[in-house]
Amino acid sequence: MKTIAVIGGGITGVTTAYALAKRGFSVTLLEKHRYAAMETSFANGGQLSASNAEVWNHWSTIVKGLKWMLKSDAPLLVNPKPSWHKLSWFAEFIGSIPHYRQNTIETARLAIAAREHLFAWAEAEGIDFDLKKKGILHIYRDKAGFEHAGQVSRLLAEGGLPRRSVTPEEMRAIEPTLAGTYYGGYFTECDSTGDIHKFTHGLAMAIERLGVRCLYGVDVQAVATDGKRASVTLGGVAGDERLEFDGLVVCAGTASRALAAQLGDRVNIYPVKGYSITVNLTDEVSRASAPIVSLLDDETKLVSSRLGDDRFRVAGTAEFNGYNRDIRADRIRPLVDWVNQCFPGVNTRSVVPWAGLRPMMPNMMPKVGRGSAPCVFYNTGHGHLGWTLSAITADMIGDVVAQSLGRPAPVASGQAAIA
């Protein structure tokens, strides 16, 4: 039986381990934390959102970034301090602007395929993750934003996603608790929400039942390959331990760039910090005043999801500030203010803040496929859509590994490899 190491115990690593185990591989999952899903997969916005498939490689993003650069509470914040990593990333980001249309359509197509896999896996393994199939409502406060959304909708439709424009009156009918004045909106009925941490934890338990060896609390010191096999060196109090495998899949989020360099590959992931708050709905008025339908506010770049009966998650913003994980009060405050403005009946006395680093490639497309060595593979760089795309990219890399290591598996219809 072929042995495979998967580095990373977030949503991408755990789904990858699941896909490989189902194909008959002997899988070892390596995760530095004591549990699965303790970093970027811990408290994201909760949306399984094909409707948010638009990539950011657009000149309007550059203009907004420059305009907001000195505004500490801006939805998009770039630390002006230069670094080679940041400069090279933004140069490639700009270079990918001509592919905006193609990549948006492809991302939508992948997101649609991903939801079928994820729902099927959750049902097969009995995972409760506060799934709500209530759709996602995009809200717009001005004509320009609404008209741009119309252009995006046409691209999403080419990727197979139906969504419809709605009037302010229809928006209030879809989500009666929403306060404020809006120009219009777009509603995607087939989108959904769920708790990424609960799902990943549930699937992590499932992979152990499937025989995956899960090593938590291990420090990956080094990775290497001779072209035929791959090795992982783990650090510990008793000294370093070197493990060898027939194959290695890097699913390590923002750490993937450094690991790839050791393996002779360039994976130019940048850590883009996002923030979230979880509002504990501690009284009946708050529970009745919080929305059931998931929202995306285009102006503030915030999303919201109702998680069960007593939690309300709000997340968003993008901060280019290196590997800094600090939770800044001036970045959390706009999220709380948004709740107070849009849902004034919700009590925000009990709010849990969080920040995570999204692993983003410059073209906003995940790195899914082979490395330069035949036994090295990547499934990483999903950016703000890791939760949305995780199941389909795990299935794709499962096929790539199987084909490369001599265990061919059928490719499901509609799939395509991403370089």
PyMOL commands that set and color helices and strands:
alter all, ss='L'
color gray80, all
select helices_A, chain A and resi 11-22+50-52+59-68+84-95+97-125+143-158+168-174+196-209+253-262+284-289+329-342+383-404
alter helices_A, ss='H'
color red, helices_A
select strands_A, chain A and resi 3-7+26-31+47-48+76-78+136-140+164-166+184-188+192-193+213-216+219-225+230-235+241-245+247-250+270-280+294-297+302-307+311-320+351-360+367-370+376-380
alter strands_A, ss='S'
color yellow, strands_A
deselect
rebuild
show_as cartoon
